[in-house]
Amino acid sequence: MTTDKINYDVCIIGAGIAGATIAAYLAKQGKNIVIVERNLSERNVIIGELLQPGGVQRLQEMGFESFLDNIDAQPVYGYDMIFEERDYHIPYPNNNGEPSGYGFRNGAFLQNIRKYILAQDNITVIEARVTALIEKDNTVTGVQFLRKQVTDEEIIHADLTIVTDGPMSRFREQLSNPDKKVNGYFLGLLLKNCELPYPNHGHMVMGDHPPFVIYPVTTSAWRILIDFKGEKPPKFGPDFKKFLLETFEKFIPQSARASFVAAVEEGNFKMFPNHRLPAAPIKKAGAVLLGDSLNMRHPLTGGGMTATFADVMNLSENLETVKDFSDGKAVSKAVQKYYDTRHLGTQTTNILADGLYGVVYHPDLRRAFFEYVSRGGKYSEETIAILAGLNRNKKLLKKHFIGLASYGTKKKLQSANIKEMGDTYGMVKEAVRIITPLLLDEKPDMATRLVLKALAKGEAVVSDINFRI
Ligand SMILES: Cc1cc2nc3c(=O)[nH]c(=O)nc-3n(C[C@H](O)[C@H](O)[C@H](O)COP(=O)(O)OP(=O)(O)OC[C@H]3O[C@@H](n4cnc5c(N)ncnc54)[C@H](O)[C@@H]3O)c2cc1C
């Protein structure tokens, strides 16, 4: 085992979206950085291919909008919400030149960020797999790693280790109390050379079938992600293609059906688990979690990278206040401030992602959601601004969530059908069941926490929550 004599300010585990971006941003502060990534070649994945306008805004604020250049990234101007036979078009807010979103191949985008960090004098990039965190006196002092085709492990030391080893993180257990759940799988296919009802838009398709989303990722290809609910992935057996065609073809917009059939026949299936992981960090001197290793939400709303960039900025700006990185107390204080405040930048993205995922699986709530946003005006504009990551007002999100359940209730009560009227209680109960744990995960103040807990136990009613909203 060899030991590197250089003592870096920061060691980063993983040059994925979070790790590569924070390396780039901290390098601007003049920090001396080492980043260890197990595979530097371009990845071919179905994750992280739609960057919401809020994420684009964060890139601009960091001075990194050029990461979107020369990768055939497609501007995305809003969504077409498709419900049963109807659809409703919702543009992203475009006041004061707000940015649009972008669709791209994640591998190409990430290689752009990696190209940037490889060119920085104060960033050392090592291709190797990190095998352990090194600790001394209960403080993380660096990492142990193994390069490809080498048998000797090496050690590198740094004042702070940033763990960004992604959704399957090997190190999160040492730095948090994770309560990770798989709530389903996304099957990804590429729809080639086709049109969709709205060019340069996301399409969210809901109905009496598993939901799916479609957005452009290159000039000639759209990504479709189809949800498979449950803890176990579907099997790609001999009947899988037939099942896909029978279950989904009729719900694909007409203009893209032939491409869907071709993609299914081609059979280049990629599948990835969708996790829910509330952030639950524990204090550990010398180390911090960032990105999917710390916190994950459902990818239905494409919010992961937007949340990650918010965290990258928060952590970097707190670390910028530390003049001397060998001052362990000052570094720990900056890390703690990031953990204490990060929810302010990510909570609406998290709550909306898992909240909407719950809504689209409940027949009455998804109808209520579609009809609620189809009312236009603030109902669609404010909802899309939250989904875009441009509006991060939690009160507004709660207002719309309760608003859609109330709207659905009102519509049902107006119905002449007795059964429909009776179902209203079930719908409100389901809305509460969906939103309560999500709100509890995002650091509510003490009084709200008490109301939410009572609500979860059935000891309070929805109107009780209103006084906090
Ligand atoms: C199906 C799906 C679709 C998604 N779609 C979107 C979307 O459209 N828009 C969006 O914003 N978000 C989306 N997300 C979420 C988004 O992909 C993540 O939030 C984001 O990629 C998190 O970045 P990260 O750096 O934490 O992880 P990653 O980008 O996965 O990076 C982790 C890095 O760590 C490296 N690594 C792991 N272990 C080690 C080790 N031991 N040693 C060295 N290196 C290591 C890996 O090789 C990798 O490069 C999606 C997620 C899923 C599951």
The ligand as an SDF file (V2000), in Angstrom:
LIG
                    3D

 53 58  0  0  0  0  0  0  0  0999 V2000
  -34.4670    6.4910  -14.0060 C   0  0  0  0  0  0  0  0  0  0  0  0
  -33.9990    7.8420  -13.5600 C   0  0  0  0  0  0  0  0  0  0  0  0
  -34.1820    8.9310  -14.3790 C   0  0  0  0  0  0  0  0  0  0  0  0
  -33.7530   10.1820  -13.9700 C   0  0  0  0  0  0  0  0  0  0  0  0
  -34.0010   11.2470  -14.7730 N   0  0  0  0  0  0  0  0  0  0  0  0
  -33.6690   12.4770  -14.3670 C   0  0  0  0  0  0  0  0  0  0  0  0
  -33.9440   13.6120  -15.1730 C   0  0  0  0  0  0  0  0  0  0  0  0
  -34.4720   13.5040  -16.2780 O   0  0  0  0  0  0  0  0  0  0  0  0
  -33.5610   14.8360  -14.6970 N   0  0  0  0  0  0  0  0  0  0  0  0
  -32.9450   14.9850  -13.4970 C   0  0  0  0  0  0  0  0  0  0  0  0
  -32.6390   16.1190  -13.1140 O   0  0  0  0  0  0  0  0  0  0  0  0
  -32.6440   13.9340  -12.7220 N   0  0  0  0  0  0  0  0  0  0  0  0
  -32.9910   12.6940  -13.1260 C   0  0  0  0  0  0  0  0  0  0  0  0
  -32.6720   11.6150  -12.3490 N   0  0  0  0  0  0  0  0  0  0  0  0
  -31.8820   11.8260  -11.1180 C   0  0  0  0  0  0  0  0  0  0  0  0
  -30.4140   12.1610  -11.4500 C   0  0  0  0  0  0  0  0  0  0  0  0
  -29.9180   11.2320  -12.3750 O   0  0  0  0  0  0  0  0  0  0  0  0
  -29.5710   12.1590  -10.1840 C   0  0  0  0  0  0  0  0  0  0  0  0
  -30.1850   12.9500   -9.1920 O   0  0  0  0  0  0  0  0  0  0  0  0
  -28.1600   12.6990  -10.4260 C   0  0  0  0  0  0  0  0  0  0  0  0
  -27.5350   11.9920  -11.4540 O   0  0  0  0  0  0  0  0  0  0  0  0
  -27.3550   12.5790   -9.1420 C   0  0  0  0  0  0  0  0  0  0  0  0
  -25.9880   12.7600   -9.3920 O   0  0  0  0  0  0  0  0  0  0  0  0
  -24.8890   12.0350   -8.4910 P   0  0  0  0  0  0  0  0  0  0  0  0
  -23.6130   12.6860   -8.8340 O   0  0  0  0  0  0  0  0  0  0  0  0
  -25.3140   11.9670   -7.0940 O   0  0  0  0  0  0  0  0  0  0  0  0
  -24.8700   10.5310   -9.0210 O   0  0  0  0  0  0  0  0  0  0  0  0
  -24.1990   10.0070  -10.3760 P   0  0  0  0  0  0  0  0  0  0  0  0
  -24.3610   11.0110  -11.4610 O   0  0  0  0  0  0  0  0  0  0  0  0
  -24.7480    8.6450  -10.5910 O   0  0  0  0  0  0  0  0  0  0  0  0
  -22.6460    9.9300  -10.0490 O   0  0  0  0  0  0  0  0  0  0  0  0
  -22.0650    9.0140   -9.1460 C   0  0  0  0  0  0  0  0  0  0  0  0
  -20.6260    8.7760   -9.6110 C   0  0  0  0  0  0  0  0  0  0  0  0
  -19.9050    8.0970   -8.6100 O   0  0  0  0  0  0  0  0  0  0  0  0
  -19.0840    7.1220   -9.2340 C   0  0  0  0  0  0  0  0  0  0  0  0
  -18.7780    6.1140   -8.2150 N   0  0  0  0  0  0  0  0  0  0  0  0
  -19.6500    5.3090   -7.5530 C   0  0  0  0  0  0  0  0  0  0  0  0
  -19.0050    4.5550   -6.6560 N   0  0  0  0  0  0  0  0  0  0  0  0
  -17.6860    4.8810   -6.7550 C   0  0  0  0  0  0  0  0  0  0  0  0
  -16.5170    4.4380   -6.0860 C   0  0  0  0  0  0  0  0  0  0  0  0
  -16.5610    3.5100   -5.1060 N   0  0  0  0  0  0  0  0  0  0  0  0
  -15.3350    4.9850   -6.4250 N   0  0  0  0  0  0  0  0  0  0  0  0
  -15.2640    5.9380   -7.4010 C   0  0  0  0  0  0  0  0  0  0  0  0
  -16.3370    6.3840   -8.0630 N   0  0  0  0  0  0  0  0  0  0  0  0
  -17.5320    5.8760   -7.7420 C   0  0  0  0  0  0  0  0  0  0  0  0
  -19.9560    6.6080  -10.3820 C   0  0  0  0  0  0  0  0  0  0  0  0
  -19.1810    5.9440  -11.3690 O   0  0  0  0  0  0  0  0  0  0  0  0
  -20.5680    7.9150  -10.8770 C   0  0  0  0  0  0  0  0  0  0  0  0
  -19.7660    8.5500  -11.8490 O   0  0  0  0  0  0  0  0  0  0  0  0
  -33.1030   10.3440  -12.7250 C   0  0  0  0  0  0  0  0  0  0  0  0
  -32.9030    9.2410  -11.8890 C   0  0  0  0  0  0  0  0  0  0  0  0
  -33.3580    8.0020  -12.2950 C   0  0  0  0  0  0  0  0  0  0  0  0
  -33.1890    6.8400  -11.3750 C   0  0  0  0  0  0  0  0  0  0  0  0
  1  2  1  0
  2  3  1  0
  2 52  2  0
  3  4  2  0
  4  5  1  0
  4 50  1  0
  5  6  2  0
  6  7  1  0
  6 13  1  0
  7  8  2  0
  7  9  1  0
  9 10  1  0
 10 11  2  0
 10 12  1  0
 12 13  2  0
 13 14  1  0
 14 15  1  0
 14 50  1  0
 15 16  1  0
 16 17  1  0
 16 18  1  0
 18 19  1  0
 18 20  1  0
 20 21  1  0
 20 22  1  0
 22 23  1  0
 23 24  1  0
 24 25  2  0
 24 26  1  0
 24 27  1  0
 27 28  1  0
 28 29  2  0
 28 30  1  0
 28 31  1  0
 31 32  1  0
 32 33  1  0
 33 34  1  0
 33 48  1  0
 34 35  1  0
 35 36  1  0
 35 46  1  0
 36 37  1  0
 36 45  1  0
 37 38  2  0
 38 39  1  0
 39 40  1  0
 39 45  2  0
 40 41  1  0
 40 42  2  0
 42 43  1  0
 43 44  2  0
 44 45  1  0
 46 47  1  0
 46 48  1  0
 48 49  1  0
 50 51  2  0
 51 52  1  0
 52 53  1  0
M  END
$$$$
